């Protein structure tokens, strides 16, 4: 075009070519980084499997880590917040769990699952009034879900409303008759009110419904029911089954210790109660009952020390 000169400088053409080549390589590298680090459908499938494995193995720290990694890319994921909260709660970090559940509820106030999870965390902390509040909200939002009724029933029981607690457990079972957890929890409550026949029936039903999701809890509740009914051999059998399933389950050692004491095997009883305390250092009921066993042997100093420890933890049966 007249009045304009063509740029025919070979140095400029070479520099321009190198610049675009460099820009192209940067774009390719960026895409590769995104593919590598942003979770895809395939990697999320692997995440769920890894999370489940960590939770089953009680490797809660690793479960928290993989949740946190994915939350970097999906910071508003209610599901990931719920899963990390559950891992924190299982590991004993109740405040951390509440923080995650509160975030999840702030993002989605109508998330019934997050409310139920937060209620469970409150329950673990002994904040039963707040459990009732969250369960009432969850029930209003999800009237056909049994989880809210189940958790509310346990909280009512802890607050002294045994009749109301059992009524809520009945509601949970009516809503979800195929859920083993509801039968397991009602078995626990029935043992506490000495309805051992009903507890045995519920524990048996829970075992039947578990399928591949085997947990030691209903075996332990069945053992407690058998002890209450005076069938100590069957009680011992089911305690052993619970321990075979999970050798870190403190409640099973406690229950077996109580069965062994009833059978007159005092030394073995002390060993099991001590194991329960080792696994669960704040196990006030185990301290108290070990004190009872020591007292039966005339070991007053050891007995009084255990009674004092139980009392310091607020155990109602302590001296």
Buried (B, 14 or more C-beta within 10 A) or exposed (E): EEEEEEEEEEEEEEEEEEEEEEEEEEEEEEEEEEEEEEBEEEEEEEBEEBBEEBBEEEBBEBBBEBBEEBBEEBEEBBBBBBBBBBBBBBBEBBEBBBBBBBBBBEBBEEBBBBBBBBBBBBBBBEBBEBBBBBBBBBBEBBEEBBBBBBBBBBBBBBBEBBEBBBBBBBBBBEBBEEBBBBBBBBBBBBBBBEBBEBBBBBBBBBBEBBEEEEBBBBBBBBBBBBBBBEBBEBBBBBBBBBBEBBEEBBBBBBBBBBBBBBBEBBEBBBBBBBBBBEBBEEBBBBBBBBBBBBBEEEBEEBBBBBBEBBBEBEBEEBB
